[in-house]
Amino acid sequence: MLISSENVEEECEQTYGFLPCTKTWLGNMFLILVYGYLMFMAATYLSNGSELLLEILGPGVVGGLFLPILGALPDAMLILVSGLSGSPAEAQDQVSVGMGLLAGSTVMLLTVIWGTCILVGKCDMDGQLTLDETDTRGFSLQGSGVSTDIWTSYAARIMAFSVLPFLVVQLPQALSSTSGRHLAVLISLIISLLLLISYCVFQVFQPWIQERRLDYVKHKRVMTGFLKHLKKHALGKLCNADGSPNHEVIEKIFKAIDLDGDNRLSKAELRAFVIGMHPEGMGLGEEDIANKVLKEFDTERQDDIVDLDEFTLGISKLLSLVRGDGASHHNADTIKYIDQYDEESKLEHMLLGDSNDEGGEVVENTRKTTIKAILFLILGTIIAAAFADPLVDAVDNFSTATKIPSFFISFIFLPLATNSSEAVSAIIFASRKKRKSASLTFSEVGVFLAFTISPMIYGAVTMNNVLCLSVFLALVYVRGLSWDFSSEVLVIFLVCIIMGALGSFRTSFPLWMASVAFFLYPFSLVLVYVLDYIFGWS
């Protein structure tokens, strides 16, 4: 009996000395499901806690630092424990679980989840844009799809650039060099940490950057709309054939606006003139428009009064803005050309998105919400820290029992546990069938609302490529492990570059693109298998 007991202890080592363990494939499958569900709960608690905290404190430091890091915490925990315990030889064997999770999480988000969001969020397409909440064309490959704002394209570019550390650490093997591999890991770790810091700083300041760009585009639309309003009331052309201002016509308009005849335009007179001028999709009233026009025209004395000289100079600037370098002078004064410029500004405004499109909820009980958020964060962190190691052990034991490489098990199953909350949030948000919802689905960077949901696809992948990779590289460097993940790196690089290129240079995604995304998931698995077990890369 004693020998039997010793054999059992040799065969099955309990995590923490008390958690259940088994060497059978069925038993370990059960443990993977149980521990995987607990990691899913940890990710959900962290996500909910960070969202509640964000509702109270807003974006900036919370949205830029805490939210992305907390979203990647379960993955980072699993990667850390995969190579932290045991001898270096045991760690080298188990660390493939961490690489499988890193690759599987990235590939699943950019393929299965990305494609699913296209399917559930599809609307009828009208040129570069989609018609919100309009889905009458069924599964038309070209006539149905989603469109996003320009910030989503920026997020895709950042994600594609974040694969740089993978390339650096892979250089010695690409050059067939046996020396300098440990140094390459260190350099890649430094680059990854710098990218992580840069990304968080960008997240902190990005709402301010977007607000400034939106203000500029809105200002352009108001000024162009004012110019169109002037044209409707003008008795002649605003500029001469040589492009110079037509002083006679401009003076007539000035006198028509100057109701009290004091040769000066006040805010009240400008407000009276712009009645009925409502730029589409901006929510501006006559008071707002009058203030913007007054600020644009009152440039000499800045006394909230516009005289004839300032009015003429302002009209001249607006005509120059519309005319640009590519238009002949006689075309700059036509309604058709002004309309064309206004349409371009309107498209730019729609591509930028607008934080006023959808509002967030007001937090009524701040103290109660804060306590709830902190409890969620603490509970999520404890669960992730406690059950990451048992889950890795279960995956490793299941791999041993079934003879299936642990990389493939962790590639397929672990992302379902750690990224399920993000995937569900992304799919639900995409199902609203609105351009704003689609933008926030694919990118976590953007307006305030983008920080009130779980980190979405491009943002989550970027954190995988910088934060989770930093943890993995630090583990490899400190424990002196060998970097032997050429096929895995190639898969991550290909998927990130292909999907990053699709998202970087366009803001509309027809339905057929979902098939490209879905194809890349099985292709990635097959590619790793062929490279490792047929060509012997591993």
KOLVEXSE-956512 format. One record per residue (C-alpha): residue in one letter; x, y, z. Coordinates in steps of 0.25 Angstrom, whole numbers, padded with zeros to 4 digits, always signed. Layout:
BEGIN
aXYZ ...
//
This chain:
BEGIN
m+0000+0000+0000 l+0011+0009+0003 i+0018+0007-0010 s+0005+0009-0017 s+0003+0022-0010 e+0017+0027-0013 n+0014+0023-0028 v+0002+0031-0028 e+0009+0043-0022 e+0020+0042-0033 e+0010+0041-0044 c+0000+0052-0039 e+0005+0065-0032 q-0006+0073-0026 t-0005+0088-0028 y-0003+0096-0015 g-0003+0082-0009 f-0018+0081-0008 l-0025+0084-0022 p-0029+0071-0029 c-0021+0065-0040 t-0021+0053-0049 k-0013+0047-0060 t-0025+0042-0069 w-0029+0051-0081 l-0043+0051-0077 g-0040+0056-0063 n-0031+0067-0068 m-0041+0071-0078 f-0051+0073-0067 l-0041+0081-0059 i-0038+0089-0071 l-0053+0092-0072 v-0054+0096-0058 y-0041+0104-0057 g-0044+0110-0070 y-0058+0115-0065 l-0051+0121-0053 m-0042+0129-0062 f-0054+0133-0070 m-0060+0138-0057 a-0047+0145-0053 a-0047+0152-0067 t-0061+0156-0065 y-0059+0162-0051 l-0047+0170-0056 s-0055+0175-0068 n-0067+0179-0060 g-0059+0186-0049 s-0051+0194-0059 e-0063+0198-0066 l-0070+0203-0053 l-0057+0210-0049 l-0056+0217-0062 e-0071+0222-0061 i-0066+0229-0049 l-0052+0234-0052 g-0054+0236-0067 p-0043+0232-0078 g-0029+0238-0077 v-0020+0231-0067 v-0031+0220-0064 g-0035+0217-0078 g-0020+0218-0083 l-0013+0211-0072 f-0022+0202-0064 l-0033+0197-0073 p-0023+0192-0084 i-0014+0185-0074 l-0026+0179-0066 g-0032+0174-0079 a-0019+0166-0082 l-0017+0162-0067 p-0022+0147-0068 d-0014+0144-0081 a-0002+0150-0074 m-0004+0142-0061 l-0005+0129-0069 i+0008+0132-0077 l+0015+0136-0065 v+0012+0123-0057 s+0015+0114-0070 g+0030+0116-0068 l+0031+0121-0054 s+0031+0108-0046 g+0040+0095-0047 s+0053+0093-0052 p+0058+0100-0065 a+0055+0087-0073 e+0041+0086-0067 a+0039+0101-0070 q+0044+0100-0084 d+0034+0089-0086 q+0022+0096-0080 v+0025+0110-0086 s+0019+0105-0099 v+0006+0106-0092 g+0008+0121-0090 m+0012+0123-0105 g+0000+0115-0109 l-0009+0124-0101 l-0002+0137-0107 a-0003+0132-0121 g-0017+0126-0120 s-0022+0139-0113 t-0017+0148-0124 v-0021+0139-0135 m-0035+0136-0129 l-0038+0151-0127 l-0034+0155-0141 t-0040+0144-0149 v-0052+0137-0142 i-0057+0149-0134 w-0054+0159-0145 g-0061+0151-0155 t-0073+0149-0146 c-0074+0164-0143 i-0075+0166-0158 l-0086+0156-0159 v-0095+0161-0147 g-0092+0176-0149 k-0094+0176-0165 c-0103+0187-0170 d-0106+0192-0184 m-0094+0199-0191 d-0095+0212-0198 g-0081+0215-0203 q-0071+0216-0192 l-0082+0217-0181 t-0092+0208-0176 l-0107+0211-0173 d-0109+0210-0158 e-0119+0199-0154 t-0123+0196-0168 d-0120+0182-0173 t-0129+0179-0185 r-0119+0172-0194 g-0117+0159-0186 f-0103+0153-0188 s-0099+0161-0200 l-0084+0160-0201 q-0082+0174-0207 g-0095+0181-0203 s-0094+0178-0188 g-0084+0180-0177 v-0079+0190-0167 s-0072+0203-0167 t-0063+0209-0156 d-0057+0223-0152 i-0043+0227-0155 w-0038+0224-0141 t-0041+0209-0143 s-0031+0210-0155 y-0021+0216-0146 a-0023+0205-0136 a-0021+0195-0147 r-0008+0202-0150 i-0003+0202-0136 m-0006+0187-0135 a+0002+0184-0147 f+0014+0192-0142 s+0013+0185-0129 v+0019+0172-0135 l+0032+0178-0136 p+0038+0171-0123 f+0034+0158-0129 l+0043+0161-0141 v+0055+0165-0133 v+0055+0153-0124 q+0054+0144-0136 l+0066+0151-0144 p+0077+0141-0139 q+0069+0129-0143 a+0065+0136-0156 l+0080+0138-0159 s+0083+0124-0154 s+0092+0129-0143 t+0094+0121-0130 s+0100+0133-0123 g+0093+0146-0118 r+0080+0139-0116 h+0079+0143-0101 l+0083+0157-0105 a+0072+0157-0115 v+0062+0153-0104 l+0067+0165-0095 i+0066+0175-0107 s+0053+0170-0111 l+0048+0171-0096 i+0053+0186-0095 i+0046+0189-0108 s+0033+0182-0104 l+0033+0190-0091 l+0035+0203-0098 l+0024+0200-0107 l+0015+0197-0095 i+0018+0210-0089 s+0016+0218-0102 y+0003+0211-0104 c-0002+0214-0090 v+0002+0229-0092 f-0005+0230-0105 q-0017+0224-0099 v-0017+0235-0088 f-0016+0246-0098 q-0024+0241-0109 p-0037+0246-0105 w-0032+0260-0105 i-0025+0258-0118 q-0039+0253-0124 e-0046+0264-0118 r-0037+0275-0124 r-0038+0268-0138 l-0053+0268-0137 d-0054+0282-0133 y-0046+0286-0145 v-0055+0278-0154 k-0067+0284-0148 h-0062+0298-0149 k-0059+0295-0164 r-0073+0290-0166 v-0079+0302-0159 m-0071+0312-0167 t-0074+0305-0180 g-0089+0305-0177 f-0088+0320-0174 l-0082+0322-0187 k-0094+0314-0194 h-0104+0322-0186 l-0097+0335-0191 k-0098+0330-0205 k-0113+0329-0204 h-0114+0343-0199 a-0104+0349-0209 l-0108+0357-0221 g-0096+0353-0229 k-0083+0346-0228 l-0074+0347-0215 c-0061+0347-0223 n-0056+0353-0236 a-0051+0345-0248 d-0037+0346-0243 g-0041+0341-0229 s-0041+0354-0221 p-0053+0357-0212 n-0064+0365-0219 h-0065+0376-0210 e-0078+0382-0215 v-0086+0369-0213 i-0079+0366-0200 e-0083+0381-0195 k-0097+0378-0199 i-0098+0366-0191 f-0091+0373-0179 k-0102+0384-0179 a-0113+0374-0180 i-0108+0367-0168 d-0105+0380-0161 l-0120+0382-0156 d-0117+0395-0148 g-0108+0402-0158 d-0096+0405-0149 n-0086+0398-0159 r-0083+0387-0149 l-0088+0373-0147 s-0092+0369-0133 k-0094+0354-0129 a-0109+0357-0128 e-0109+0361-0143 l-0101+0349-0147 r-0110+0340-0139 a-0122+0346-0146 f-0115+0344-0160 v-0112+0329-0158 i-0126+0325-0154 g-0130+0312-0161 m-0115+0309-0163 h-0114+0295-0156 p-0102+0287-0161 e-0106+0272-0161 g-0102+0263-0150 m-0095+0274-0141 g-0106+0278-0132 l-0102+0293-0133 g-0112+0304-0130 e-0112+0318-0136 e-0105+0323-0123 d-0093+0313-0125 i-0092+0316-0140 a-0092+0331-0137 n-0081+0329-0127 k-0073+0321-0136 v-0075+0331-0148 l-0071+0343-0138 k-0059+0336-0134 e-0054+0334-0148 f-0057+0348-0153 d-0054+0356-0141 t-0039+0355-0143 e-0033+0370-0142 r-0038+0376-0129 q-0045+0364-0123 d-0056+0372-0117 d-0068+0363-0121 i-0071+0373-0132 v-0069+0370-0147 d-0066+0382-0156 l-0067+0383-0171 d-0052+0380-0173 e-0052+0368-0164 f-0064+0363-0171 t-0058+0364-0184 l-0045+0358-0180 g-0053+0346-0173 i-0060+0344-0186 s-0047+0344-0194 k-0041+0334-0185 l-0053+0325-0186 l-0053+0325-0201 s-0038+0322-0201 l-0041+0310-0192 v-0052+0305-0202 r-0044+0308-0214 g-0031+0301-0209 d-0019+0299-0219 g-0026+0290-0229 a-0038+0299-0233 s-0039+0310-0243 h-0043+0324-0238 h-0057+0324-0245 n-0061+0311-0240 a-0059+0315-0225 d-0071+0323-0225 t-0081+0313-0230 i-0091+0306-0221 k-0087+0293-0227 y-0073+0294-0223 i-0076+0299-0209 d-0086+0287-0207 q-0075+0278-0212 y-0065+0283-0201 d-0076+0282-0191 e-0079+0268-0194 e-0064+0265-0192 s-0064+0271-0179 k-0077+0264-0175 l-0070+0251-0179 e-0058+0254-0171 h-0067+0257-0159 m-0074+0244-0160 l-0061+0236-0161 l-0055+0243-0149 g-0067+0239-0141 d-0074+0248-0130 s-0074+0246-0115 n-0088+0252-0115 d-0094+0241-0124 e-0096+0232-0112 g-0096+0236-0097 g-0091+0229-0085 e-0100+0226-0073 v-0099+0236-0061 v-0094+0229-0048 e-0103+0232-0037 n-0097+0226-0025 t-0082+0229-0027 r-0077+0223-0013 k-0085+0210-0015 t-0080+0208-0029 t-0066+0211-0025 i-0066+0200-0014 k-0073+0190-0024 a-0062+0193-0035 i-0051+0191-0025 l-0057+0178-0020 f-0059+0173-0034 l-0044+0176-0037 i-0039+0170-0025 l-0047+0157-0027 g-0043+0156-0041 t-0029+0158-0038 i-0029+0147-0027 i-0036+0137-0036 a-0027+0139-0047 a-0014+0138-0038 a-0020+0126-0031 f-0024+0117-0043 a-0015+0121-0054 d-0004+0110-0049 p-0014+0099-0047 l-0020+0102-0061 v-0006+0101-0067 d-0003+0088-0060 a-0016+0082-0065 v-0013+0086-0079 d+0001+0080-0078 n-0004+0067-0072 f-0015+0066-0083 s-0005+0068-0093 t+0004+0057-0087 a-0009+0047-0086 t-0013+0050-0100 k+0000+0052-0107 i-0005+0065-0113 p+0005+0076-0113 s+0001+0086-0101 f+0003+0097-0111 f-0009+0093-0119 i-0018+0091-0107 s-0014+0104-0101 f-0016+0111-0115 i-0030+0106-0116 f-0036+0105-0102 l-0029+0115-0093 p-0033+0128-0101 l-0048+0123-0100 a-0046+0125-0085 t-0038+0138-0084 n-0044+0145-0096 s-0059+0141-0095 s-0063+0153-0088 e-0057+0162-0098 a-0062+0154-0110 v-0076+0154-0104 s-0075+0169-0102 a-0070+0171-0116 i-0081+0163-0123 i-0092+0169-0115 f-0087+0183-0118 a-0086+0180-0133 s-0100+0174-0133 r-0105+0189-0130 k-0103+0191-0145 k-0097+0205-0144 r-0085+0211-0150 k-0081+0216-0136 s-0083+0202-0130 a-0075+0195-0141 s-0063+0205-0138 l-0063+0202-0123 t-0064+0187-0126 f-0051+0187-0134 s-0044+0198-0126 e-0042+0201-0112 v-0036+0215-0115 g-0046+0226-0118 v-0056+0234-0111 f-0060+0233-0097 l-0070+0222-0099 a-0059+0213-0105 f-0053+0213-0091 t-0066+0209-0084 i-0066+0195-0091 s-0057+0183-0090 p-0044+0185-0098 m-0048+0182-0112 i-0041+0174-0123 y-0029+0183-0128 g-0026+0188-0114 a-0027+0174-0108 v-0017+0169-0119 t-0008+0181-0116 m-0007+0178-0102 n-0004+0163-0105 n+0007+0168-0114 v+0013+0177-0103 l+0009+0174-0089 c+0007+0159-0090 l+0020+0157-0099 s+0028+0166-0089 v+0024+0156-0078 f+0028+0144-0087 l+0041+0150-0091 a+0044+0154-0077 l+0041+0139-0073 v+0050+0134-0084 y+0062+0143-0081 v+0062+0142-0065 r+0060+0127-0065 g+0070+0125-0077 l+0060+0118-0086 s+0063+0116-0101 w+0054+0123-0111 d+0049+0113-0120 f+0036+0118-0126 s+0039+0121-0140 s+0026+0116-0146 e+0017+0122-0135 v+0024+0136-0137 l+0021+0134-0152 v+0007+0131-0150 i+0005+0143-0141 f+0013+0152-0151 l+0004+0148-0163 v-0009+0149-0156 c-0006+0163-0150 i+0000+0168-0163 i-0011+0163-0172 m-0023+0168-0163 g-0015+0180-0159 a-0014+0184-0174 l-0029+0181-0176 g-0032+0191-0164 s-0022+0201-0167 f-0025+0206-0181 r-0040+0205-0181 t-0052+0209-0172 s-0062+0200-0179 f-0062+0185-0179 p-0072+0177-0188 l-0077+0164-0184 w-0067+0156-0192 m-0056+0160-0183 a-0061+0152-0172 s-0058+0139-0180 v-0043+0144-0181 a-0043+0145-0166 f-0050+0131-0163 f-0040+0125-0173 l-0028+0130-0165 y-0031+0122-0152 p-0030+0108-0158 f-0019+0112-0167 s-0011+0117-0155 l-0012+0103-0148 v-0009+0096-0160 l+0003+0105-0163 v+0009+0102-0149 y+0007+0087-0150 v+0014+0087-0164 l+0025+0095-0160 d+0028+0088-0147 y+0025+0074-0150 i+0028+0073-0165 f+0039+0083-0167 g+0044+0081-0153 w+0045+0096-0149 s+0042+0093-0135 
//
